[in-house]
Every structure is written in C-alpha cells, then in structure tokens.
Amino acid sequence: MTEQPDFVALCNVDDVRPGEARHFRPTAGKWRLKPMAVWNENGEFHITNYVCPHSGGPLSEGKIENGVIECPWHAWQFNVADGKSARGDGHAIAIYECKVEGGEVLVGDVK
C-alpha cells in the first residue's frame, strides 16, 4: 500500500478571489478527484465538501460571510469552522484541514 501525503495541492491562492469560492478536485492523495469547495474569506482559506446535504446544491456557487457559508439553491447555512448547520438543525458538511504554502492552497484530512 502506498503512503499518501498529509497535504496535497488543490489550487493556487490566486484562483479564488476574496468573498468567493470555487470548485476543485485534488489530483493526488487520498481525496483524489473528490469535489471540494475552496473558500476565500478576506484572505483566509477554507475547504469544505462541494455538495450541500439538502438536495445536492453546488456549495462553491454560494456565498460566505462572517464564517458562514450559504448554499445557492435553498439558502442552507453552515459554519465554515466546524461544518455544523448555522441554524442548529443537525445537518453538517465536511470541513477539511487547509493550509497555504508557496502560493498554493493545500488540503489535508477531515477536521
């Protein structure tokens, strides 16, 4: 069995403008080809699941404000810090470890 790196490159920091998110898939590592949303909230990057648990909405087309992301389809909201519903309804999304090195956004394990 081949050992997987702890963090792999997902995108460049310039690929995601402040206040927005974009859809990416890692090309290597244990999350290879998994759809993810990379968020840039005022220069702080976050990585979440790409699909909303409600009805499969594309989270990366939503918005982020004050640490809360909102799905564009039905306005479901999640805290970017822990993935839990901002409304306290028990739903959640996956949040991944994220770090920036050398102008790249790297994804690690699930938090």
Residue pairs with C-beta under 8 A, 6 or more apart in sequence:
4 29
4 30
5 28
5 29
6 108
6 109
7 29
7 97
7 99
7 106
7 107
7 108
8 26
8 27
8 28
8 29
8 31
8 106
8 107
9 26
9 27
9 28
9 104
9 105
9 106
10 24
10 26
10 36
10 38
10 47
10 104
10 105
10 106
10 107
11 22
11 24
11 38
11 104
11 105
12 103
12 104
12 105
13 40
13 45
13 100
13 103
13 104
13 105
14 103
15 22
15 24
15 38
15 105
16 22
16 38
16 39
16 40
16 45
16 105
17 40
18 40
18 41
18 42
18 43
19 40
19 41
19 42
19 63
19 64
20 39
20 40
20 63
20 64
21 37
21 38
21 39
21 40
21 59
21 60
21 61
21 62
21 64
21 69
22 37
22 38
22 60
23 35
23 36
23 37
23 50
23 58
23 60
24 35
24 36
24 37
24 38
25 32
25 33
25 34
25 35
25 36
26 32
26 33
26 34
26 36
26 107
27 33
29 107
31 96
31 107
35 49
35 50
35 51
36 47
36 48
36 49
36 50
36 96
36 107
37 47
37 48
37 49
37 50
37 58
37 59
37 60
37 69
38 45
38 46
38 47
38 60
38 98
38 105
39 45
39 46
39 47
39 48
39 60
39 64
39 69
39 80
41 64
41 67
41 80
45 98
45 100
45 105
46 64
46 80
46 95
46 98
47 95
47 96
47 97
47 98
47 105
47 107
48 59
48 69
48 78
48 80
48 83
48 93
48 94
48 95
48 96
49 59
49 83
49 93
49 94
49 95
50 58
50 59
50 60
51 57
51 58
51 59
52 58
52 59
52 71
52 73
52 74
52 76
52 93
53 76
53 91
53 92
53 93
54 71
54 73
54 74
54 76
54 91
55 73
55 74
57 71
57 72
57 73
57 74
57 76
58 72
58 73
59 69
59 71
59 72
59 93
61 72
62 69
62 70
62 71
62 72
63 69
63 70
63 72
64 70
64 80
67 79
67 80
67 81
68 77
68 78
68 79
68 80
68 86
69 77
69 78
69 80
70 76
70 77
71 77
76 85
76 87
76 91
77 85
77 86
77 87
78 84
78 85
78 86
78 91
78 92
78 93
79 85
79 86
80 95
81 95
82 92
82 95
82 111
83 92
83 93
83 94
83 95
83 111
84 92
85 91
85 92
94 110
95 110
95 111
96 107
96 108
96 109
96 110
96 111
97 107
97 108
97 109
97 110
97 111
98 105
98 106
98 107
98 108
99 105
99 106
99 108
100 106
